[in-house]
């Protein structure tokens, strides 16, 4: 960042190609439409190589659609295994079958039987990685997003980008104006919420392990610190990864997050979702 500031002072005209100045093409670490393994992306419409350490431009992400028609029922079936019903409270609901049986045994005189109403006792908090490399997995994530909305009564969700930091948001169109402090989220939701992270965990390892590692802003504390706070607060957390599991071994960032979650990372497949649900019970 210090070098970028120097280039901004020194450079007097547009530059294309080369390996030093801010411009287009070439291998300079500053600019657009070139290639550098750890550069600062400036003035480029969208990611190409996904190698930027920082993104200078203001980016817009899209919210996930919860009205997507699912291509399979298997996601819903897997999620349904997490639903736990508990009988609680006073008798509030008519027990029709027992009422009919008791009335018949009572020579036709009406004998009403009541039962406690069944409540879905499971509370779910979902945290979705959005933007960047996650654009490749939008369709699958929208299928999951749509399914959870129909399966759980107590569902809360937030978005993040690449790694958890000090803020989350619920509307990508207004994420810069309506960011929510992560500490406020931790104070709002009790530890019995089941937490499901959804993300490919594909990023530079420094985005997790170092202050200032975020691609989009200067984070005073490392992402691993914030992620650990979430894991310490909630009793049950898992990570669902849409990235092909065969490729996980090639990403240091995936291995770091797997360690932080004590290997509770599962592929975003039907079998992986089933394993993840078991880990949450």
C-alpha positions as a Markdown table, in Angstrom:
| # | Residue | x | y | z |
|---|---|---|---|---|
| 1 | Unk | 0.0 | 0.0 | 0.0 |
| 2 | Unk | 2.9 | 2.3 | 0.7 |
| 3 | Unk | 4.3 | 1.5 | -2.8 |
| 4 | Unk | 1.0 | 2.3 | -4.3 |
| 5 | Unk | 0.9 | 5.7 | -2.7 |
| 6 | Unk | 4.3 | 6.4 | -4.1 |
| 7 | Unk | 3.3 | 5.4 | -7.6 |
| 8 | Unk | 0.2 | 7.7 | -7.4 |
| 9 | Unk | 2.5 | 10.6 | -6.6 |
| 10 | Unk | 5.0 | 9.8 | -9.3 |
| 11 | Unk | 2.9 | 8.7 | -12.2 |
| 12 | Unk | 1.8 | 11.5 | -14.6 |
| 13 | Unk | 0.0 | 9.7 | -17.5 |
| 14 | Unk | -1.8 | 6.6 | -18.5 |
| 15 | Unk | 0.3 | 3.4 | -18.7 |
| 16 | Unk | -0.3 | 0.1 | -20.4 |
| 17 | Unk | 1.8 | -3.0 | -20.0 |
| 18 | Unk | 5.0 | -3.3 | -18.1 |
| 19 | Unk | 5.7 | -4.3 | -14.5 |
| 20 | Unk | 5.8 | -1.1 | -12.5 |
| 21 | Unk | 3.2 | 1.6 | -13.2 |
| 22 | Unk | -0.5 | 1.7 | -12.5 |
| 23 | Unk | -2.2 | 0.8 | -15.7 |
| 24 | Unk | -3.7 | -2.0 | -17.8 |
| 25 | Unk | -2.2 | -5.2 | -19.0 |
| 26 | Unk | 1.3 | -6.3 | -18.1 |
| 27 | Unk | 2.4 | -7.7 | -14.8 |
| 28 | Unk | 2.4 | -4.6 | -12.6 |
| 29 | Unk | 0.9 | -5.2 | -9.1 |
| 30 | Unk | -1.3 | -2.2 | -9.6 |
| 31 | Unk | -4.1 | -1.8 | -12.2 |
| 32 | Unk | -6.5 | -3.8 | -14.3 |
| 33 | Unk | -6.6 | -6.6 | -16.9 |
| 34 | Unk | -3.0 | -7.8 | -16.4 |
| 35 | Unk | -1.6 | -10.6 | -14.3 |
| 36 | Unk | 0.1 | -10.4 | -10.9 |
| 37 | Unk | -0.1 | -13.1 | -8.2 |
| 38 | Unk | -0.6 | -10.6 | -5.4 |
| 39 | Unk | -1.7 | -7.2 | -6.8 |
| 40 | Unk | -4.1 | -4.4 | -6.0 |
| 41 | Unk | -7.0 | -4.4 | -8.5 |
| 42 | Unk | -8.0 | -0.9 | -9.7 |
| 43 | Unk | -10.7 | 0.0 | -12.2 |
| 44 | Unk | -11.5 | -3.5 | -13.4 |
| 45 | Unk | -15.2 | -4.5 | -14.0 |
| 46 | Unk | -14.9 | -8.1 | -12.6 |
| 47 | Unk | -12.4 | -10.6 | -11.3 |
| 48 | Unk | -10.4 | -12.7 | -13.8 |
| 49 | Unk | -7.6 | -14.5 | -12.0 |
| 50 | Unk | -8.8 | -13.9 | -8.5 |
| 51 | Unk | -5.4 | -13.1 | -7.2 |
| 52 | Unk | -5.9 | -9.6 | -5.9 |
| 53 | Unk | -4.7 | -8.9 | -2.4 |
| 54 | Unk | -6.8 | -5.7 | -2.3 |
| 55 | Unk | -9.6 | -4.4 | -4.4 |
| 56 | Unk | -9.6 | -0.6 | -4.8 |
| 57 | Unk | -13.1 | -0.4 | -6.4 |
| 58 | Unk | -16.4 | -0.4 | -4.6 |
| 59 | Unk | -18.0 | -3.7 | -5.4 |
| 60 | Unk | -21.7 | -4.7 | -5.5 |
| 61 | Unk | -22.8 | -8.1 | -4.5 |
| 62 | Unk | -26.3 | -9.7 | -5.0 |
| 63 | Unk | -28.6 | -11.1 | -2.4 |
| 64 | Unk | -29.4 | -14.8 | -2.6 |
| 65 | Unk | -32.9 | -15.5 | -3.9 |
| 66 | Unk | -35.1 | -17.6 | -1.5 |
| 67 | Unk | -37.7 | -18.3 | -4.2 |
| 68 | Unk | -35.6 | -20.4 | -6.4 |
| 69 | Unk | -37.3 | -23.6 | -7.5 |
| 70 | Unk | -35.2 | -26.5 | -6.2 |
| 71 | Unk | -34.0 | -29.0 | -8.7 |
| 72 | Unk | -34.0 | -31.8 | -6.1 |
| 73 | Unk | -35.9 | -32.6 | -2.9 |
| 74 | Unk | -32.8 | -34.2 | -1.4 |
| 75 | Unk | -31.6 | -30.9 | 0.2 |
| 76 | Unk | -34.8 | -30.5 | 2.0 |
| 77 | Unk | -34.8 | -34.1 | 3.1 |
| 78 | Unk | -31.3 | -33.7 | 4.6 |
| 79 | Unk | -32.2 | -30.4 | 6.3 |
| 80 | Unk | -35.4 | -32.0 | 7.8 |
| 81 | Unk | -33.2 | -34.3 | 9.9 |
| 82 | Unk | -32.2 | -31.2 | 11.9 |
| 83 | Unk | -35.8 | -30.3 | 12.8 |
| 84 | Unk | -36.5 | -31.2 | 16.4 |
| 85 | Unk | -39.9 | -30.8 | 17.8 |
| 86 | Unk | -40.6 | -30.4 | 21.5 |
| 87 | Unk | -43.9 | -30.4 | 23.4 |
| 88 | Unk | -44.1 | -27.5 | 25.7 |
| 89 | Unk | -46.6 | -25.2 | 27.4 |
| 90 | Unk | -50.2 | -25.8 | 28.4 |
| 91 | Unk | -52.7 | -27.9 | 26.5 |
| 92 | Unk | -53.5 | -25.8 | 23.5 |
| 93 | Unk | -54.2 | -28.0 | 20.5 |
| 94 | Unk | -57.1 | -30.4 | 19.9 |
| 95 | Unk | -56.1 | -34.0 | 19.8 |
| 96 | Unk | -58.6 | -35.2 | 17.2 |
| 97 | Unk | -57.8 | -38.9 | 17.2 |
| 98 | Unk | -57.9 | -39.3 | 21.0 |
| 99 | Unk | -61.1 | -37.2 | 21.1 |
| 100 | Unk | -62.8 | -39.5 | 18.7 |
| 101 | Unk | -61.6 | -42.6 | 20.6 |
| 102 | Unk | -62.6 | -41.2 | 24.0 |
| 103 | Unk | -66.0 | -40.1 | 22.7 |
| 104 | Unk | -66.7 | -43.6 | 21.3 |
| 105 | Unk | -65.7 | -45.2 | 24.6 |
| 106 | Unk | -68.0 | -42.7 | 26.4 |
| 107 | Unk | -71.1 | -44.0 | 24.6 |
| 108 | Unk | -71.2 | -41.1 | 22.2 |
| 109 | Unk | -70.9 | -38.3 | 24.7 |
| 110 | Unk | -68.3 | -35.8 | 23.6 |
| 111 | Unk | -65.1 | -36.2 | 25.5 |
| 112 | Unk | -62.6 | -33.6 | 24.2 |
| 113 | Unk | -58.9 | -34.3 | 24.5 |
| 114 | Unk | -56.2 | -31.7 | 24.3 |
| 115 | Unk | -52.5 | -31.9 | 23.7 |
| 116 | Unk | -49.6 | -29.5 | 23.9 |
| 117 | Unk | -48.9 | -27.7 | 20.6 |
| 118 | Unk | -45.7 | -28.9 | 18.9 |
| 119 | Unk | -43.1 | -26.3 | 18.3 |
| 120 | Unk | -40.0 | -26.5 | 16.1 |
| 121 | Unk | -37.3 | -26.2 | 18.8 |
| 122 | Unk | -34.4 | -25.7 | 16.4 |
| 123 | Unk | -33.0 | -22.2 | 15.9 |
| 124 | Unk | -30.6 | -21.8 | 12.9 |
| 125 | Unk | -28.2 | -19.0 | 12.1 |
| 126 | Unk | -26.7 | -19.1 | 8.6 |
| 127 | Unk | -23.7 | -17.0 | 7.5 |
| 128 | Unk | -23.2 | -16.9 | 3.7 |
| 129 | Unk | -20.0 | -16.0 | 1.9 |
| 130 | Unk | -20.9 | -13.8 | -1.1 |
| 131 | Unk | -19.1 | -12.3 | -4.1 |
| 132 | Unk | -15.7 | -13.1 | -5.7 |
| 133 | Unk | -15.1 | -16.9 | -6.2 |
| 134 | Unk | -18.5 | -17.6 | -4.6 |
| 135 | Unk | -20.2 | -16.3 | -7.8 |
| 136 | Unk | -19.4 | -19.8 | -9.3 |
| 137 | Unk | -21.6 | -21.4 | -6.7 |
| 138 | Unk | -24.6 | -19.0 | -6.7 |
| 139 | Unk | -27.1 | -21.5 | -8.1 |
| 140 | Unk | -26.3 | -24.2 | -5.5 |
| 141 | Unk | -26.3 | -21.6 | -2.6 |
| 142 | Unk | -29.7 | -20.3 | -3.7 |
| 143 | Unk | -31.1 | -23.8 | -3.7 |
| 144 | Unk | -29.9 | -24.2 | -0.1 |
| 145 | Unk | -31.1 | -20.7 | 0.8 |
| 146 | Unk | -34.5 | -21.4 | -0.6 |
| 147 | Unk | -34.7 | -24.8 | 1.2 |
| 148 | Unk | -33.8 | -23.5 | 4.7 |
| 149 | Unk | -36.5 | -20.9 | 4.4 |
| 150 | Unk | -39.2 | -23.5 | 4.1 |
| 151 | Unk | -37.8 | -25.9 | 6.7 |
| 152 | Unk | -37.1 | -23.7 | 9.7 |
| 153 | Unk | -39.3 | -21.4 | 11.6 |
| 154 | Unk | -36.5 | -19.8 | 13.6 |
| 155 | Unk | -34.0 | -18.8 | 10.9 |
| 156 | Unk | -31.6 | -15.9 | 10.8 |
| 157 | Unk | -29.0 | -15.2 | 8.1 |
| 158 | Unk | -26.2 | -12.7 | 7.4 |
| 159 | Unk | -23.6 | -12.3 | 4.6 |
| 160 | Unk | -19.8 | -11.9 | 4.7 |
| 161 | Unk | -17.1 | -11.8 | 2.1 |
| 162 | Unk | -14.3 | -14.4 | 2.2 |
| 163 | Unk | -13.7 | -14.5 | 5.9 |
| 164 | Unk | -15.6 | -13.3 | 9.0 |
| 165 | Unk | -14.5 | -9.9 | 10.3 |
| 166 | Unk | -15.9 | -7.3 | 12.6 |
| 167 | Unk | -19.1 | -6.7 | 10.6 |
| 168 | Unk | -21.8 | -8.7 | 8.8 |
| 169 | Unk | -24.8 | -7.5 | 6.7 |
| 170 | Unk | -28.2 | -8.7 | 5.5 |
| 171 | Unk | -28.7 | -6.7 | 2.4 |
| 172 | Unk | -25.8 | -6.6 | -0.2 |
| 173 | Unk | -27.2 | -3.5 | -1.9 |
| 174 | Unk | -26.8 | -1.6 | 1.4 |
| 175 | Unk | -23.9 | -3.4 | 3.0 |
| 176 | Unk | -21.8 | -0.3 | 3.3 |
| 177 | Unk | -24.6 | 1.7 | 5.0 |
| 178 | Unk | -26.2 | -1.0 | 7.1 |
| 179 | Unk | -23.3 | -3.2 | 8.3 |
| 180 | Unk | -24.0 | -4.9 | 11.6 |
| 181 | Unk | -21.3 | -5.4 | 14.3 |
| 182 | Unk | -20.5 | -9.0 | 14.8 |
| 183 | Unk | -20.3 | -8.5 | 18.5 |
| 184 | Unk | -23.9 | -7.3 | 18.4 |
| 185 | Unk | -24.9 | -10.5 | 16.6 |
| 186 | Unk | -23.2 | -12.5 | 19.3 |
| 187 | Unk | -25.1 | -10.6 | 22.0 |
| 188 | Unk | -28.4 | -11.0 | 20.1 |
| 189 | Unk | -28.4 | -14.8 | 19.5 |
| 190 | Unk | -28.1 | -17.3 | 22.3 |
| 191 | Unk | -25.6 | -20.1 | 22.2 |
| 192 | Unk | -28.1 | -22.8 | 21.4 |
| 193 | Unk | -28.5 | -21.5 | 17.8 |
| 194 | Unk | -27.1 | -23.9 | 15.2 |
| 195 | Unk | -24.6 | -22.0 | 13.1 |
| 196 | Unk | -24.0 | -22.9 | 9.5 |
| 197 | Unk | -21.3 | -21.2 | 7.5 |
| 198 | Unk | -21.6 | -21.4 | 3.7 |
| 199 | Unk | -18.5 | -20.5 | 1.7 |
| 200 | Unk | -15.7 | -21.9 | -0.4 |
| 201 | Unk | -13.0 | -20.8 | 2.0 |
| 202 | Unk | -10.9 | -20.0 | -1.0 |
| 203 | Unk | -8.8 | -16.9 | -0.3 |
| 204 | Unk | -5.3 | -15.8 | 0.6 |
| 205 | Unk | -4.3 | -17.4 | 3.9 |
| 206 | Unk | -3.3 | -13.9 | 5.1 |
| 207 | Unk | -7.0 | -12.9 | 4.9 |
| 208 | Unk | -7.6 | -15.3 | 7.8 |
| 209 | Unk | -4.4 | -15.0 | 9.8 |
| 210 | Unk | -3.3 | -11.3 | 9.7 |
| 211 | Unk | -4.6 | -7.9 | 10.7 |
| 212 | Unk | -5.2 | -5.9 | 7.5 |
| 213 | Unk | -5.6 | -9.2 | 5.5 |
| 214 | Unk | -9.1 | -8.3 | 4.2 |
| 215 | Unk | -9.3 | -7.7 | 0.5 |
| 216 | Unk | -11.7 | -4.8 | 1.0 |
| 217 | Unk | -10.9 | -2.9 | 4.2 |
| 218 | Unk | -8.3 | -2.7 | 6.9 |
| 219 | Unk | -9.3 | -5.1 | 9.7 |
| 220 | Unk | -7.7 | -4.3 | 13.0 |
| 221 | Unk | -7.9 | -8.0 | 14.1 |
| 222 | Unk | -7.3 | -11.1 | 12.1 |
| 223 | Unk | -10.2 | -13.0 | 10.6 |
| 224 | Unk | -9.2 | -16.1 | 12.7 |
| 225 | Unk | -9.8 | -14.0 | 15.9 |
| 226 | Unk | -13.4 | -13.1 | 14.8 |
| 227 | Unk | -14.1 | -16.6 | 13.6 |
| 228 | Unk | -12.9 | -18.0 | 17.0 |
| 229 | Unk | -15.2 | -15.7 | 18.8 |
| 230 | Unk | -18.2 | -17.1 | 16.9 |
| 231 | Unk | -17.1 | -20.7 | 17.6 |
| 232 | Unk | -16.6 | -20.0 | 21.3 |
| 233 | Unk | -20.0 | -18.4 | 21.6 |
| 234 | Unk | -22.2 | -21.0 | 19.9 |
| 235 | Unk | -22.3 | -24.6 | 20.9 |
| 236 | Unk | -22.7 | -26.1 | 17.5 |
| 237 | Unk | -21.1 | -24.8 | 14.3 |
| 238 | Unk | -20.3 | -26.3 | 10.9 |
| 239 | Unk | -19.0 | -25.1 | 7.5 |
| 240 | Unk | -20.6 | -26.2 | 4.2 |
| 241 | Unk | -18.2 | -25.8 | 1.3 |
| 242 | Unk | -19.4 | -25.8 | -2.3 |
| 243 | Unk | -15.9 | -26.1 | -3.6 |
| 244 | Unk | -15.1 | -29.6 | -5.1 |
| 245 | Unk | -13.8 | -31.6 | -2.1 |
| 246 | Unk | -11.1 | -33.1 | -4.3 |
| 247 | Unk | -9.5 | -29.6 | -4.6 |
| 248 | Unk | -9.6 | -28.7 | -0.9 |
| 249 | Unk | -6.0 | -30.0 | -0.3 |
| 250 | Unk | -4.6 | -27.4 | -2.7 |
| 251 | Unk | -5.9 | -24.4 | -0.7 |
| 252 | Unk | -4.0 | -23.4 | 2.5 |
| 253 | Unk | -7.0 | -21.2 | 3.5 |
| 254 | Unk | -9.4 | -24.2 | 3.5 |
| 255 | Unk | -7.0 | -26.2 | 5.7 |
| 256 | Unk | -6.7 | -23.2 | 8.1 |
| 257 | Unk | -10.5 | -22.9 | 8.5 |
| 258 | Unk | -10.9 | -26.7 | 8.8 |
| 259 | Unk | -8.5 | -26.6 | 11.7 |
| 260 | Unk | -10.4 | -23.7 | 13.4 |
| 261 | Unk | -13.6 | -25.6 | 13.1 |
| 262 | Unk | -12.1 | -28.8 | 14.3 |
| 263 | Unk | -12.6 | -30.5 | 10.9 |
| 264 | Unk | -16.4 | -29.7 | 10.9 |
| 265 | Unk | -16.2 | -28.7 | 7.3 |
| 266 | Unk | -18.4 | -30.6 | 4.9 |
| 267 | Unk | -19.0 | -30.5 | 1.1 |
| 268 | Unk | -22.2 | -28.8 | 0.0 |
| 269 | Unk | -23.6 | -32.1 | -1.4 |
| 270 | Unk | -26.5 | -34.2 | -0.2 |
| 271 | Unk | -24.1 | -36.6 | 1.6 |
| 272 | Unk | -22.0 | -33.7 | 3.0 |
| 273 | Unk | -25.1 | -31.9 | 4.1 |
| 274 | Unk | -26.3 | -35.1 | 5.9 |
| 275 | Unk | -22.9 | -35.4 | 7.7 |
| 276 | Unk | -23.1 | -31.8 | 8.7 |
| 277 | Unk | -26.6 | -32.1 | 10.1 |
| 278 | Unk | -25.4 | -35.0 | 12.2 |
| 279 | Unk | -22.6 | -32.8 | 13.6 |
| 280 | Unk | -25.1 | -30.2 | 14.6 |
| 281 | Unk | -27.3 | -32.6 | 16.6 |
